[in-house]
């Protein structure tokens, strides 16, 4: 049970990290388009 929970938590953190990076990249692209 603990192993499954740990794996699920790591997967959740991984997905969250990927989503965060994508959002930052999209924000940078939008800002650069507005500025230049």
PDB file of N, H, CA, C and O in Angstrom:
ATOM      1  N   UNK A   1       0.843  -1.207   0.000  1.00  0.00           N
ATOM      2  CA  UNK A   1       0.000   0.000   0.000  1.00  0.00           C
ATOM      3  C   UNK A   1       0.876   1.253   0.000  1.00  0.00           C
ATOM      4  O   UNK A   1       0.626   2.189  -0.760  1.00  0.00           O
ATOM      5  N   UNK A   2       1.901   1.270   0.853  1.00  0.00           N
ATOM      6  H   UNK A   2       2.104   0.511   1.470  1.00  0.00           H
ATOM      7  CA  UNK A   2       2.763   2.455   0.924  1.00  0.00           C
ATOM      8  C   UNK A   2       3.524   2.665  -0.381  1.00  0.00           C
ATOM      9  O   UNK A   2       3.714   3.797  -0.827  1.00  0.00           O
ATOM     10  N   UNK A   3       3.960   1.555  -0.989  1.00  0.00           N
ATOM     11  H   UNK A   3       3.806   0.635  -0.627  1.00  0.00           H
ATOM     12  CA  UNK A   3       4.683   1.683  -2.257  1.00  0.00           C
ATOM     13  C   UNK A   3       3.791   2.287  -3.330  1.00  0.00           C
ATOM     14  O   UNK A   3       4.221   3.159  -4.085  1.00  0.00           O
ATOM     15  N   UNK A   4       2.549   1.824  -3.398  1.00  0.00           N
ATOM     16  H   UNK A   4       2.199   1.115  -2.785  1.00  0.00           H
ATOM     17  CA  UNK A   4       1.619   2.345  -4.399  1.00  0.00           C
ATOM     18  C   UNK A   4       1.352   3.826  -4.152  1.00  0.00           C
ATOM     19  O   UNK A   4       1.285   4.615  -5.095  1.00  0.00           O
ATOM     20  N   UNK A   5       1.201   4.198  -2.890  1.00  0.00           N
ATOM     21  H   UNK A   5       1.256   3.557  -2.124  1.00  0.00           H
ATOM     22  CA  UNK A   5       0.956   5.613  -2.581  1.00  0.00           C
ATOM     23  C   UNK A   5       2.155   6.465  -2.979  1.00  0.00           C
ATOM     24  O   UNK A   5       1.996   7.538  -3.560  1.00  0.00           O
ATOM     25  N   UNK A   6       3.357   5.982  -2.664  1.00  0.00           N
ATOM     26  H   UNK A   6       3.486   5.110  -2.192  1.00  0.00           H
ATOM     27  CA  UNK A   6       4.560   6.726  -3.022  1.00  0.00           C
ATOM     28  C   UNK A   6       4.689   6.896  -4.523  1.00  0.00           C
ATOM     29  O   UNK A   6       5.054   7.964  -5.013  1.00  0.00           O
ATOM     30  N   UNK A   7       4.380   5.816  -5.254  1.00  0.00           N
ATOM     31  H   UNK A   7       4.084   4.948  -4.856  1.00  0.00           H
ATOM     32  CA  UNK A   7       4.468   5.889  -6.714  1.00  0.00           C
ATOM     33  C   UNK A   7       3.449   6.887  -7.257  1.00  0.00           C
ATOM     34  O   UNK A   7       3.767   7.677  -8.146  1.00  0.00           O
ATOM     35  N   UNK A   8       2.234   6.856  -6.731  1.00  0.00           N
ATOM     36  H   UNK A   8       1.975   6.214  -6.008  1.00  0.00           H
ATOM     37  CA  UNK A   8       1.193   7.776  -7.193  1.00  0.00           C
ATOM     38  C   UNK A   8       1.584   9.219  -6.876  1.00  0.00           C
ATOM     39  O   UNK A   8       1.359  10.122  -7.681  1.00  0.00           O
ATOM     40  N   UNK A   9       2.176   9.429  -5.688  1.00  0.00           N
ATOM     41  H   UNK A   9       2.359   8.695  -5.034  1.00  0.00           H
ATOM     42  CA  UNK A   9       2.565  10.783  -5.320  1.00  0.00           C
ATOM     43  C   UNK A   9       3.667  11.293  -6.238  1.00  0.00           C
ATOM     44  O   UNK A   9       3.646  12.448  -6.662  1.00  0.00           O
ATOM     45  N   UNK A  10       4.646  10.413  -6.548  1.00  0.00           N
ATOM     46  H   UNK A  10       4.663   9.474  -6.204  1.00  0.00           H
ATOM     47  CA  UNK A  10       5.729  10.824  -7.445  1.00  0.00           C
ATOM     48  C   UNK A  10       5.186  11.149  -8.829  1.00  0.00           C
ATOM     49  O   UNK A  10       5.621  12.112  -9.462  1.00  0.00           O
ATOM     50  N   UNK A  11       4.232  10.343  -9.302  1.00  0.00           N
ATOM     51  H   UNK A  11       3.879   9.561  -8.788  1.00  0.00           H
ATOM     52  CA  UNK A  11       3.621  10.591 -10.607  1.00  0.00           C
ATOM     53  C   UNK A  11       2.896  11.933 -10.600  1.00  0.00           C
ATOM     54  O   UNK A  11       2.988  12.704 -11.555  1.00  0.00           O
ATOM     55  N   UNK A  12       2.170  12.205  -9.506  1.00  0.00           N
ATOM     56  H   UNK A  12       2.095  11.578  -8.730  1.00  0.00           H
ATOM     57  CA  UNK A  12       1.458  13.482  -9.405  1.00  0.00           C
ATOM     58  C   UNK A  12       2.440  14.651  -9.429  1.00  0.00           C
ATOM     59  O   UNK A  12       2.208  15.647 -10.114  1.00  0.00           O
ATOM     60  N   UNK A  13       3.555  14.524  -8.667  1.00  0.00           N
ATOM     61  H   UNK A  13       3.743  13.714  -8.111  1.00  0.00           H
ATOM     62  CA  UNK A  13       4.555  15.594  -8.668  1.00  0.00           C
ATOM     63  C   UNK A  13       5.161  15.770 -10.062  1.00  0.00           C
ATOM     64  O   UNK A  13       5.392  16.895 -10.503  1.00  0.00           O
ATOM     65  N   UNK A  14       5.416  14.662 -10.748  1.00  0.00           N
ATOM     66  H   UNK A  14       5.228  13.748 -10.390  1.00  0.00           H
ATOM     67  CA  UNK A  14       5.991  14.732 -12.089  1.00  0.00           C
ATOM     68  C   UNK A  14       5.061  15.448 -13.051  1.00  0.00           C
ATOM     69  O   UNK A  14       5.495  16.309 -13.816  1.00  0.00           O
ATOM     70  N   UNK A  15       3.779  15.094 -13.015  1.00  0.00           N
ATOM     71  H   UNK A  15       3.426  14.395 -12.394  1.00  0.00           H
ATOM     72  CA  UNK A  15       2.804  15.748 -13.897  1.00  0.00           C
ATOM     73  C   UNK A  15       2.713  17.236 -13.555  1.00  0.00           C
ATOM     74  O   UNK A  15       2.669  18.081 -14.449  1.00  0.00           O
ATOM     75  N   UNK A  16       2.686  17.550 -12.264  1.00  0.00           N
ATOM     76  H   UNK A  16       2.722  16.863 -11.537  1.00  0.00           H
ATOM     77  CA  UNK A  16       2.614  18.952 -11.851  1.00  0.00           C
ATOM     78  C   UNK A  16       3.823  19.733 -12.338  1.00  0.00           C
ATOM     79  O   UNK A  16       3.686  20.872 -12.782  1.00  0.00           O
ATOM     80  N   UNK A  17       5.012  19.130 -12.259  1.00  0.00           N
ATOM     81  H   UNK A  17       5.123  18.204 -11.898  1.00  0.00           H
ATOM     82  CA  UNK A  17       6.227  19.809 -12.709  1.00  0.00           C
ATOM     83  C   UNK A  17       6.166  20.064 -14.210  1.00  0.00           C
ATOM     84  O   UNK A  17       6.512  21.152 -14.671  1.00  0.00           O
ATOM     85  N   UNK A  18       5.729  19.068 -14.973  1.00  0.00           N
ATOM     86  H   UNK A  18       5.448  18.184 -14.599  1.00  0.00           H
ATOM     87  CA  UNK A  18       5.638  19.236 -16.426  1.00  0.00           C
ATOM     88  C   UNK A  18       4.641  20.330 -16.780  1.00  0.00           C
ATOM     89  O   UNK A  18       4.919  21.173 -17.632  1.00  0.00           O
ATOM     90  N   UNK A  19       3.482  20.321 -16.130  1.00  0.00           N
ATOM     91  H   UNK A  19       3.255  19.635 -15.437  1.00  0.00           H
ATOM     92  CA  UNK A  19       2.473  21.341 -16.394  1.00  0.00           C
ATOM     93  C   UNK A  19       3.008  22.726 -16.045  1.00  0.00           C
ATOM     94  O   UNK A  19       2.781  23.690 -16.776  1.00  0.00           O
ATOM     95  N   UNK A  20       3.724  22.818 -14.917  1.00  0.00           N
ATOM     96  H   UNK A  20       3.909  22.035 -14.323  1.00  0.00           H
ATOM     97  CA  UNK A  20       4.293  24.110 -14.521  1.00  0.00           C
ATOM     98  C   UNK A  20       5.279  24.630 -15.547  1.00  0.00           C
ATOM     99  O   UNK A  20       5.251  25.812 -15.889  1.00  0.00           O
ATOM    100  N   UNK A  21       6.152  23.760 -16.045  1.00  0.00           N
ATOM    101  H   UNK A  21       6.175  22.800 -15.767  1.00  0.00           H
ATOM    102  CA  UNK A  21       7.136  24.181 -17.053  1.00  0.00           C
ATOM    103  C   UNK A  21       6.435  24.648 -18.325  1.00  0.00           C
ATOM    104  O   UNK A  21       6.809  25.668 -18.905  1.00  0.00           O
ATOM    105  N   UNK A  22       5.418  23.902 -18.759  1.00  0.00           N
ATOM    106  H   UNK A  22       5.114  23.074 -18.288  1.00  0.00           H
ATOM    107  CA  UNK A  22       4.683  24.274 -19.969  1.00  0.00           C
ATOM    108  C   UNK A  22       4.018  25.631 -19.789  1.00  0.00           C
ATOM    109  O   UNK A  22       4.043  26.461 -20.698  1.00  0.00           O
ATOM    110  N   UNK A  23       3.418  25.863 -18.615  1.00  0.00           N
ATOM    111  H   UNK A  23       3.398  25.189 -17.877  1.00  0.00           H
ATOM    112  CA  UNK A  23       2.768  27.152 -18.367  1.00  0.00           C
ATOM    113  C   UNK A  23       3.783  28.289 -18.391  1.00  0.00           C
ATOM    114  O   UNK A  23       3.506  29.352 -18.946  1.00  0.00           O
ATOM    115  N   UNK A  24       4.956  28.077 -17.796  1.00  0.00           N
ATOM    116  H   UNK A  24       5.181  27.213 -17.345  1.00  0.00           H
ATOM    117  CA  UNK A  24       5.990  29.130 -17.802  1.00  0.00           C
ATOM    118  C   UNK A  24       6.436  29.418 -19.224  1.00  0.00           C
ATOM    119  O   UNK A  24       6.592  30.580 -19.598  1.00  0.00           O
ATOM    120  N   UNK A  25       6.643  28.373 -20.027  1.00  0.00           N
ATOM    121  H   UNK A  25       6.516  27.429 -19.723  1.00  0.00           H
ATOM    122  CA  UNK A  25       7.068  28.582 -21.415  1.00  0.00           C
ATOM    123  C   UNK A  25       5.997  29.330 -22.202  1.00  0.00           C
ATOM    124  O   UNK A  25       6.318  30.240 -22.966  1.00  0.00           O
ATOM    125  N   UNK A  26       4.736  28.961 -22.026  1.00  0.00           N
ATOM    126  H   UNK A  26       4.476  28.222 -21.405  1.00  0.00           H
ATOM    127  CA  UNK A  26       3.656  29.652 -22.731  1.00  0.00           C
ATOM    128  C   UNK A  26       3.592  31.117 -22.314  1.00  0.00           C
ATOM    129  O   UNK A  26       3.395  31.996 -23.153  1.00  0.00           O
ATOM    130  N   UNK A  27       3.756  31.381 -21.019  1.00  0.00           N
ATOM    131  H   UNK A  27       3.916  30.667 -20.337  1.00  0.00           H
ATOM    132  CA  UNK A  27       3.732  32.760 -20.534  1.00  0.00           C
ATOM    133  C   UNK A  27       4.876  33.553 -21.151  1.00  0.00           C
ATOM    134  O   UNK A  27       4.677  34.691 -21.576  1.00  0.00           O
ATOM    135  N   UNK A  28       6.067  32.972 -21.207  1.00  0.00           N
ATOM    136  H   UNK A  28       6.229  32.047 -20.862  1.00  0.00           H
ATOM    137  CA  UNK A  28       7.215  33.656 -21.814  1.00  0.00           C
ATOM    138  C   UNK A  28       6.948  33.944 -23.285  1.00  0.00           C
ATOM    139  O   UNK A  28       7.254  35.035 -23.767  1.00  0.00           O
ATOM    140  N   UNK A  29       6.377  32.972 -24.007  1.00  0.00           N
ATOM    141  H   UNK A  29       6.129  32.086 -23.615  1.00  0.00           H
ATOM    142  CA  UNK A  29       6.082  33.189 -25.420  1.00  0.00           C
ATOM    143  C   UNK A  29       5.062  34.311 -25.606  1.00  0.00           C
ATOM    144  O   UNK A  29       5.223  35.161 -26.482  1.00  0.00           O
ATOM    145  N   UNK A  30       4.016  34.313 -24.786  1.00  0.00           N
ATOM    146  H   UNK A  30       3.885  33.623 -24.074  1.00  0.00           H
ATOM    147  CA  UNK A  30       3.001  35.361 -24.900  1.00  0.00           C
ATOM    148  C   UNK A  30       3.593  36.727 -24.589  1.00  0.00           C
ATOM    149  O   UNK A  30       3.318  37.697 -25.294  1.00  0.00           O
ATOM    150  N   UNK A  31       4.403  36.810 -23.538  1.00  0.00           N
ATOM    151  H   UNK A  31       4.626  36.022 -22.964  1.00  0.00           H
ATOM    152  CA  UNK A  31       4.998  38.094 -23.157  1.00  0.00           C
ATOM    153  C   UNK A  31       5.940  38.585 -24.256  1.00  0.00           C
ATOM    154  O   UNK A  31       5.934  39.771 -24.582  1.00  0.00           O
ATOM    155  N   UNK A  32       6.741  37.700 -24.825  1.00  0.00           N
ATOM    156  H   UNK A  32       6.746  36.736 -24.560  1.00  0.00           H
ATOM    157  CA  UNK A  32       7.674  38.118 -25.870  1.00  0.00           C
ATOM    158  C   UNK A  32       6.919  38.592 -27.099  1.00  0.00           C
ATOM    159  O   UNK A  32       7.371  39.511 -27.783  1.00  0.00           O
ATOM    160  N   UNK A  33       5.774  37.981 -27.391  1.00  0.00           N
ATOM    161  H   UNK A  33       5.407  37.235 -26.835  1.00  0.00           H
ATOM    162  CA  UNK A  33       4.970  38.429 -28.536  1.00  0.00           C
ATOM    163  C   UNK A  33       4.376  39.812 -28.266  1.00  0.00           C
ATOM    164  O   UNK A  33       4.302  40.647 -29.167  1.00  0.00           O
ATOM    165  N   UNK A  34       3.956  40.048 -27.032  1.00  0.00           N
ATOM    166  H   UNK A  34       4.016  39.370 -26.299  1.00  0.00           H
ATOM    167  CA  UNK A  34       3.369  41.343 -26.718  1.00  0.00           C
ATOM    168  C   UNK A  34       4.429  42.443 -26.724  1.00  0.00           C
ATOM    169  O   UNK A  34       4.169  43.567 -27.154  1.00  0.00           O
ATOM    170  N   UNK A  35       5.641  42.100 -26.236  1.00  0.00           N
ATOM    171  H   UNK A  35       5.852  41.187 -25.887  1.00  0.00           H
ATOM    172  CA  UNK A  35       6.689  43.116 -26.122  1.00  0.00           C
ATOM    173  C   UNK A  35       7.337  43.438 -27.456  1.00  0.00           C
ATOM    174  O   UNK A  35       7.607  44.602 -27.753  1.00  0.00           O
ATOM    175  N   UNK A  36       7.593  42.392 -28.281  1.00  0.00           N
ATOM    176  H   UNK A  36       7.373  41.446 -28.041  1.00  0.00           H
ATOM    177  CA  UNK A  36       8.319  42.642 -29.539  1.00  0.00           C
ATOM    178  C   UNK A  36       7.402  42.524 -30.746  1.00  0.00           C
ATOM    179  O   UNK A  36       7.847  42.703 -31.879  1.00  0.00           O
TER     180      UNK A  36
END
